[in-house]
Amino acid sequence: MEHHSNIVPWQMLCERKKAHLKIIPMNQKGEIELDKLDQLLSPKTKLLSIIHVSNALGTLNPLKEIIAKAHALHIPVLIDGAQSAPHLKIDVQQLDCDFFTFSSHKVYGPTGIGVLYGKKHWLEAMPPYQGGGDMISKVTFTETLYNDLPYKFEAGTPPIGSVIGLKAALEYLQNLGFNAIAEHESRLLNEATEALLKIPGLQIIGSAKNKVGVISFIMDGIHPHDIGTIVDQYGVALRSGHHCAMPVMDFFKIPATARISFGIYNTSEDIDQLIKALYEVKRVFKK
C-alpha cells in the first residue's frame, strides 16, 4: 500500500548496497497481514520503513504493534507520515518510532520543504548527507569537524521563508485541535461512505477497519479519468489515476481509481455535490 516515495529510494539503495527489499503483504480490505510480518523480520533486517496512512486506500496502520515487533529484534523503524500529519495527533515518543517524516504541503504549508524526526543516537551515528555552511564546527585543510544536531544535517542557507510558513501552518492546525480535526473528518468519511455505497455500479477500493478520510472507488464501465472530468464541471475536485501507488493498482487488478480525500475545509454539502455529480457521470455513460 506504499506510496512510490517509500519504495523507490529503497530500491535505489538495494542497487547500491546489494540489499534485498522485502514487502509485507496486505489483504483484499487493504490491511497489512500482521501475521506475515514476523516471518519477514530477522536479525539481518536493517530497517523497517512503513507508511502511517495509505494515500491510495486511507488505511491507518497499527504502528505501535508493528514498531514493537521490529524493536524486539533491534530493528529501527521509519514512518512515512505524509498522509497522517494533517489528520492525526502525532506523538513520536509514544509511537517509539526511530524516524518520522512528512511534507510541509500536506499540512497546508509551503511546498519544497519537509520534516525528518530522528532519535538522537541514530542521528549522531550518521554522517552528513550534504556539505556546506552551518553543518561544520571547524574546518582545516586536513579535516572537517561536524556541528551538533540538528545543524549537522542542515548545510547551507535554509529555506527561511518556507520554514516560517511551515511553522504558521502547524500552529494553525494545533489551534484547531487535532482531536477536533479527526472527529470532523471521520464524520465526513462515514457520511460519504454510506452515500457512495448506494450508487449502483460503484465499488469502494479499500475497506480497512481503521481508515482516515480517504475513499478510492471505481464505477462499472467508466474510467476514473472520465469521472474526474465530469465531476470537475460540478465544482468537485477529486484525484484520478494510480496516485503514485502503482503496486496498489496491480494488487486490485485495476488501472486506476477515483479518490476523494477530506480536509479541515470540507463539509457535508460537499458530499451532496459529489453524489449529484456522480449520478451525472452515470447518466452521461448510460448505455
ZIHUPE-V484593 format. One record per residue. N is the residue number from 1. RES is the residue in one small letter. SS is DSSP state (H for helix, E for strand, - for the rest). PHI is phi in whole degrees, -180 to 180 (NA if undefined). D_CENTER is the distance of its C-alpha to the mean C-alpha in Angstrom with 1 decimal. Layout:
[[N:RES:SS:PHI:D_CENTER] [N:RES:SS:PHI:D_CENTER]]
This chain:
[[1:m:-:NA:9.8] [2:e:-:-74:7.9] [3:h:-:-68:6.9] [4:h:H:-55:10.1] [5:s:H:-66:9.2] [6:n:H:-109:9.1] [7:i:-:-124:12.2] [8:v:H:-58:14.5] [9:p:H:-60:15.1] [10:w:H:-75:16.2] [11:q:H:-66:18.4] [12:m:H:-64:19.9] [13:l:H:-66:20.6] [14:c:H:-62:22.1] [15:e:H:-64:24.4] [16:r:H:-77:25.6] [17:k:H:-106:26.1] [18:k:-:59:27.0] [19:a:-:-87:24.4] [20:h:-:-123:23.1] [21:l:-:-96:19.5] [22:k:-:-106:19.3] [23:i:-:-116:16.9] [24:i:-:-78:16.5] [25:p:-:-70:17.6] [26:m:E:-129:16.3] [27:n:-:-98:18.7] [28:q:-:-69:19.5] [29:k:-:-80:17.7] [30:g:-:88:14.4] [31:e:-:-114:14.7] [32:i:E:-64:14.9] [33:e:-:-87:18.7] [34:l:H:-62:19.1] [35:d:H:-66:22.8] [36:k:H:-86:22.0] [37:l:H:-64:20.1] [38:d:H:-60:23.4] [39:q:H:-73:25.0] [40:l:H:-90:22.5] [41:l:-:-81:22.6] [42:s:-:-153:25.8] [43:p:-:-60:27.4] [44:k:-:-83:26.7] [45:t:-:-69:22.9] [46:k:-:-91:21.9] [47:l:E:-162:18.2] [48:l:E:-113:15.5] [49:s:E:-119:12.0] [50:i:E:-146:9.4] [51:i:E:-79:5.8] [52:h:-:-76:6.2] [53:v:E:-130:5.1] [54:s:-:-76:5.4] [55:n:-:-71:5.2] [56:a:-:-92:8.8] [57:l:-:-124:10.2] [58:g:-:84:9.0] [59:t:E:-59:9.8] [60:l:E:-103:9.7] [61:n:-:-80:10.8] [62:p:-:-78:14.1] [63:l:H:-64:13.2] [64:k:H:-60:16.8] [65:e:H:-68:18.5] [66:i:H:-65:16.5] [67:i:H:-63:17.0] [68:a:H:-62:20.6] [69:k:H:-64:21.3] [70:a:H:-69:20.2] [71:h:H:-67:22.1] [72:a:-:-62:25.1] [73:l:-:-110:25.4] [74:h:-:62:24.7] [75:i:-:-100:21.4] [76:p:E:-70:19.0] [77:v:E:-126:15.3] [78:l:E:-107:12.4] [79:i:E:-109:9.1] [80:d:E:-85:5.9] [81:g:-:-102:5.3] [82:a:-:-57:4.0] [83:q:-:-94:3.3] [84:s:-:-101:6.1] [85:a:-:-56:8.4] [86:p:-:-82:10.0] [87:h:-:-115:10.7] [88:l:-:-130:11.8] [89:k:-:-75:14.3] [90:i:-:-107:13.2] [91:d:-:-126:16.2] [92:v:H:-67:15.7] [93:q:H:-71:19.4] [94:q:H:-69:19.2] [95:l:H:-66:16.3] [96:d:-:67:18.4] [97:c:-:-75:15.6] [98:d:-:-87:17.0] [99:f:E:-141:14.2] [100:f:E:-145:11.2] [101:t:E:-136:9.5] [102:f:E:-155:7.8] [103:s:E:-98:9.2] [104:s:H:-62:12.2] [105:h:H:-67:12.1] [106:k:H:-72:9.0] [107:v:H:-107:11.6] [108:y:-:70:14.4] [109:g:-:-103:15.7] [110:p:-:-67:17.2] [111:t:-:-83:15.6] [112:g:-:80:16.2] [113:i:-:-147:15.4] [114:g:E:-155:12.9] [115:v:E:-127:13.3] [116:l:E:-126:13.8] [117:y:E:-93:15.4] [118:g:E:-146:17.6] [119:k:-:-64:20.5] [120:k:H:-57:23.8] [121:h:H:-67:25.5] [122:w:H:-72:22.9] [123:l:H:-66:22.8] [124:e:H:-67:26.6] [125:a:H:-80:26.9] [126:m:-:-90:24.9] [127:p:-:-77:26.7] [128:p:-:-62:25.6] [129:y:-:-99:23.7] [130:q:-:-140:25.6] [131:g:-:-115:29.1] [132:g:-:156:30.6] [133:g:-:-65:31.7] [134:d:-:77:30.6] [135:m:-:-92:29.3] [136:i:E:-118:32.9] [137:s:E:-109:35.5] [138:k:E:-158:38.4] [139:v:E:-129:39.2] [140:t:-:-128:42.4] [141:f:-:-75:43.4] [142:t:-:-105:43.1] [143:e:-:-163:39.8] [144:t:E:-123:36.8] [145:l:E:-101:35.8] [146:y:E:-85:32.2] [147:n:-:-75:31.3] [148:d:-:-71:29.9] [149:l:-:-69:26.2] [150:p:-:-90:24.2] [151:y:H:-63:26.5] [152:k:H:-56:26.7] [153:f:H:-108:23.3] [154:e:-:-126:23.9] [155:a:-:-77:26.5] [156:g:-:79:28.2] [157:t:-:-73:28.0] [158:p:-:-74:24.6] [159:p:-:-75:23.1] [160:i:H:-58:25.0] [161:g:H:-62:24.5] [162:s:H:-68:20.7] [163:v:H:-63:20.8] [164:i:H:-64:23.0] [165:g:H:-65:20.9] [166:l:H:-64:17.7] [167:k:H:-59:20.0] [168:a:H:-64:21.3] [169:a:H:-65:18.0] [170:l:H:-68:17.1] [171:e:H:-65:20.6] [172:y:H:-61:20.4] [173:l:H:-67:17.6] [174:q:H:-64:19.5] [175:n:H:-68:22.6] [176:l:H:-67:21.2] [177:g:-:94:20.2] [178:f:H:-68:16.9] [179:n:H:-66:19.0] [180:a:H:-67:20.3] [181:i:H:-62:17.0] [182:a:H:-63:15.8] [183:e:H:-65:19.2] [184:h:H:-62:19.4] [185:e:H:-71:16.2] [186:s:H:-65:17.1] [187:r:H:-62:20.5] [188:l:H:-65:19.4] [189:l:H:-60:17.2] [190:n:H:-66:20.4] [191:e:H:-62:22.7] [192:a:H:-68:20.9] [193:t:H:-60:20.6] [194:e:H:-61:24.3] [195:a:H:-70:25.3] [196:l:H:-67:23.5] [197:l:-:-67:25.0] [198:k:-:-86:28.4] [199:i:-:-85:28.2] [200:p:-:-60:30.1] [201:g:-:82:28.5] [202:l:E:-101:24.9] [203:q:E:-124:22.6] [204:i:E:-82:19.2] [205:i:E:-101:16.9] [206:g:-:104:15.0] [207:s:-:-126:17.1] [208:a:-:-60:15.6] [209:k:-:-63:17.5] [210:n:-:-108:14.7] [211:k:E:-135:12.3] [212:v:-:-107:10.9] [213:g:-:-75:12.2] [214:v:E:-132:11.2] [215:i:E:-133:14.1] [216:s:E:-101:14.5] [217:f:E:-151:18.2] [218:i:E:-130:21.2] [219:m:E:-128:24.8] [220:d:-:-53:27.8] [221:g:-:74:29.3] [222:i:E:-127:27.1] [223:h:-:-73:24.6] [224:p:H:-55:21.3] [225:h:H:-64:22.3] [226:d:H:-69:25.5] [227:i:H:-59:23.8] [228:g:H:-62:21.8] [229:t:H:-65:25.1] [230:i:H:-74:27.2] [231:v:H:-68:25.0] [232:d:H:-60:24.6] [233:q:-:-69:28.3] [234:y:-:-103:27.9] [235:g:-:76:25.7] [236:v:-:-107:22.5] [237:a:-:-104:19.4] [238:l:-:-132:17.0] [239:r:E:-104:15.2] [240:s:E:-131:16.9] [241:g:E:138:16.4] [242:h:-:-96:14.3] [243:h:-:59:11.0] [244:c:-:55:10.7] [245:a:-:-145:10.7] [246:m:H:-58:14.4] [247:p:H:-60:14.8] [248:v:H:-65:13.6] [249:m:H:-64:16.3] [250:d:H:-62:18.7] [251:f:H:-61:18.3] [252:f:H:-90:19.2] [253:k:-:58:21.8] [254:i:-:-134:20.9] [255:p:-:-80:20.5] [256:a:-:-170:18.0] [257:t:E:-136:16.9] [258:a:E:-95:17.2] [259:r:E:-134:14.2] [260:i:E:-105:14.7] [261:s:E:-140:12.3] [262:f:-:-94:13.9] [263:g:-:-130:14.1] [264:i:-:-65:16.9] [265:y:-:-89:19.2] [266:n:-:-81:19.5] [267:t:-:-137:22.6] [268:s:H:-63:24.3] [269:e:H:-63:26.3] [270:d:H:-63:23.3] [271:i:H:-66:23.0] [272:d:H:-58:26.8] [273:q:H:-67:26.5] [274:l:H:-61:23.8] [275:i:H:-63:26.1] [276:k:H:-59:29.1] [277:a:H:-66:27.4] [278:l:H:-69:26.5] [279:y:H:-69:30.1] [280:e:H:-68:31.2] [281:v:H:-58:29.1] [282:k:H:-64:31.0] [283:r:H:-66:34.2] [284:v:H:-63:33.8] [285:f:-:-99:33.1] [286:k:-:-64:35.6] [287:k:-:-94:37.9]]
